[in-house]
């Protein structure tokens, strides 16, 4: 019995020593948090290969790796054996899912139908920016305190410029409630100004949406989104 206790003690000490000696993953240089309160998910503008090389230098080759240009890439670096899941670092690229880019391409497709741009011009724009569909974006709070991806926030800003933002039922209800509240409070002139602003924005948007300026506006939007796009995501599970 005493011998068994000694063996168990030795085994326990060996496990503790091994666990304590496990190398902890480093935070990738220059990376940022994807979510403000989730510090294990990081984004980097560096390439998948560069990020992968960083962790390979730290802990050795990835335990698993998969992917191709169409589906994106994934690698897992093992730092510690554990149950039920091993602990380490996951690196992925080309697996983001931005719906915003498709929304913008749909707007541009409408300009092709109107004859404002040619099909060749549309194809050229899509070829240049389609990679953004699979990029990653930081989430920050919008004006209502809701966590929203930066590509979506940028899209909303440009959408409001076209006046289309007012066509959303949610936005219409909100602005009408604001107008009614101002009127009820006796602030009639402010309520009228807000209603007039909505009307003016819609009219300006209609004019903008029927000109080549709208095409420039949406390509500017894509450029702005591109500046906020991250190529690689890093998840540290320790």
C-alpha positions in Angstrom: 0.0 0.0 0.0 2.8 2.4 1.0 4.7 1.5 -2.3 1.5 2.3 -4.3 1.2 5.7 -2.6 4.8 6.5 -3.4 4.3 5.5 -7.1 1.2 7.7 -7.3 3.1 10.6 -5.7 6.0 10.3 -8.1 3.5 10.1 -11.0 1.7 13.2 -9.8 5.0 15.2 -9.4 6.0 14.1 -12.9 2.7 15.4 -14.3 3.0 18.7 -12.5 6.6 19.2 -13.5 5.7 18.5 -17.2 2.7 20.8 -17.1 4.7 23.6 -15.5 7.5 23.2 -18.0 5.1 23.5 -21.0 6.0 26.6 -23.1 3.3 29.3 -23.2 2.3 30.6 -26.6 3.5 34.1 -27.4 1.1 36.8 -28.6 1.9 37.4 -32.2 3.6 40.8 -32.7 1.4 43.5 -33.9 -1.8 41.5 -33.6 -5.1 42.9 -32.3 -8.0 41.5 -30.4 -10.9 40.5 -32.6 -13.4 41.1 -29.8 -12.9 43.6 -27.0 -13.5 41.2 -24.2 -12.1 38.0 -25.7 -8.3 38.1 -25.5 -7.6 34.7 -26.9 -8.7 35.6 -30.4 -6.2 37.7 -32.4 -6.1 39.1 -35.9 -3.0 40.0 -38.0 -2.5 41.7 -41.3 0.5 39.4 -41.9 0.3 36.5 -44.2 -0.7 33.0 -43.1 2.8 31.7 -43.9 4.5 34.5 -41.8 2.3 33.8 -38.8 2.7 30.1 -39.1 6.5 30.5 -39.3 6.5 32.5 -36.1 4.8 29.7 -34.1 6.8 27.0 -35.8 10.0 28.7 -34.6 8.5 28.8 -31.1 7.2 25.2 -30.8 8.0 23.3 -33.9 6.0 22.2 -37.0 2.2 22.3 -36.7 0.6 19.2 -35.3 -2.1 19.4 -38.0 -2.5 21.5 -41.1 -5.0 21.6 -44.0 -6.4 23.8 -46.7 -6.1 25.1 -50.2 -6.5 28.5 -52.0 -10.3 28.1 -52.4 -11.2 26.9 -48.8 -8.5 28.8 -46.9 -5.8 27.4 -44.6 -5.6 26.1 -41.0 -2.8 24.9 -38.8 -2.7 23.9 -35.1 0.4 24.1 -33.0 0.4 21.8 -30.0 1.7 23.4 -26.8 0.3 21.0 -24.2 -1.4 17.6 -24.2 -4.7 17.8 -22.4 -8.2 16.3 -22.1 -10.7 16.6 -23.7 -8.8 18.9 -26.2 -5.1 19.6 -26.7 -4.0 23.1 -25.9 -2.1 25.3 -28.3 -2.5 27.8 -31.1 -4.7 27.7 -34.2 -3.8 29.8 -37.2 -6.2 30.3 -40.0 -6.4 32.4 -43.2 -9.0 32.8 -46.0 -11.8 31.5 -43.8 -13.5 34.7 -42.8 -17.1 35.3 -43.9 -17.9 38.9 -44.8 -21.4 39.3 -46.2 -20.8 43.0 -46.6 -18.7 42.6 -49.8 -21.5 40.7 -51.5 -23.9 43.5 -50.5 -21.6 46.1 -52.2 -21.2 43.9 -55.3 -25.0 43.8 -55.5 -25.1 47.6 -55.5 -22.6 47.7 -58.2 -24.5 45.1 -60.2 -27.4 47.5 -60.2 -25.3 50.2 -61.8 -24.4 47.8 -64.5 -28.1 47.1 -65.2 -28.6 50.9 -65.4 -25.8 51.2 -67.9 -23.7 53.3 -65.5 -20.8 50.9 -65.7 -20.0 48.1 -68.1 -19.8 44.4 -67.3 -16.1 44.4 -67.8 -15.7 47.2 -65.3 -17.9 45.3 -62.8 -15.8 42.1 -63.3 -12.6 44.1 -62.8 -13.9 45.6 -59.5 -15.0 42.2 -58.2 -11.6 40.6 -59.2 -9.8 43.3 -57.2 -11.8 43.2 -54.0 -13.3 39.7 -53.8 -10.5 38.5 -51.4 -12.2 40.7 -48.8 -15.0 38.2 -48.5 -12.7 35.8 -46.7 -10.9 38.3 -44.5 -11.4 38.9 -40.8 -12.5 42.1 -39.1 -12.4 43.6 -35.6 -15.7 43.9 -33.7 -16.5 47.2 -32.0 -19.6 48.7 -30.5 -21.9 50.6 -32.8 -23.9 53.7 -31.8 -26.4 51.4 -30.0 -23.7 49.5 -28.1 -24.0 46.4 -30.2 -20.8 44.6 -31.2 -20.5 45.0 -35.0 -17.7 44.1 -37.4 -15.8 47.1 -38.8 -16.6 46.2 -42.4 -20.4 46.4 -41.6 -19.9 49.8 -39.8 -18.1 51.2 -42.9 -20.8 49.8 -45.2 -23.5 51.5 -43.1 -21.8 54.8 -43.3 -21.7 54.7 -47.1 -25.2 53.3 -47.3 -26.5 56.2 -45.4 -24.8 58.5 -47.9 -27.0 57.0 -50.6 -30.2 57.5 -48.6 -30.8 53.7 -48.6 -30.3 53.6 -44.9 -33.6 55.4 -44.4 -35.4 52.7 -46.4 -34.7 50.1 -43.6 -37.9 49.7 -41.5 -35.9 49.7 -38.3 -34.3 53.1 -39.2 -37.6 54.5 -40.3 -39.3 53.5 -37.1 -36.5 55.0 -35.0 -36.5 58.3 -36.8 -40.3 58.6 -36.6 -40.1 58.0 -32.9 -37.6 60.7 -32.5 -39.7 63.1 -34.5 -42.8 62.3 -32.5 -40.9 62.7 -29.2 -39.7 66.1 -30.3 -43.1 67.2 -31.4 -44.7 66.0 -28.1 -42.1 67.9 -26.1 -43.0 71.1 -27.9 -39.8 71.1 -29.9 -41.7 71.4 -33.2 -39.0 73.2 -35.2 -36.4 70.5 -34.3 -38.9 67.8 -35.3 -39.5 69.5 -38.6 -35.8 69.9 -39.2 -35.2 66.2 -38.6 -38.0 65.2 -40.9 -36.7 67.5 -43.6 -33.2 66.1 -43.2 -34.5 62.6 -43.8 -36.4 63.8 -46.9 -33.3 65.7 -48.2 -31.0 62.7 -47.7 -33.4 60.4 -49.5 -33.6 62.8 -52.5 -29.8 63.2 -52.6 -29.4 59.5 -52.4 -31.7 59.0 -55.4 -29.7 61.4 -57.4 -26.4 59.9 -56.3 -27.5 56.3 -57.1 -28.2 57.3 -60.7 -24.7 58.7 -61.4 -21.1 57.5 -61.8 -20.3 59.1 -58.5 -22.0 56.2 -56.7 -19.6 53.8 -58.4 -16.7 55.8 -57.1 -18.3 56.0 -53.7 -18.6 52.2 -53.4 -15.1 51.6 -54.6 -13.9 54.1 -52.0 -16.0 52.0 -49.5 -14.2 48.9 -50.6 -10.8 50.6 -50.2 -11.7 51.7 -46.7 -12.8 48.2 -45.8 -9.6 46.8 -47.3 -7.6 49.0 -44.8 -9.4 47.3 -41.9 -9.2 43.8 -43.3 -7.0 41.2 -41.5 -5.6 38.3 -43.4 -4.9 35.9 -40.5 -6.7 34.8 -37.3 -4.9 33.4 -34.3 -6.8 31.6 -31.5 -4.8 30.7 -28.4 -6.4 28.0 -26.3 -4.4 27.7 -23.1 
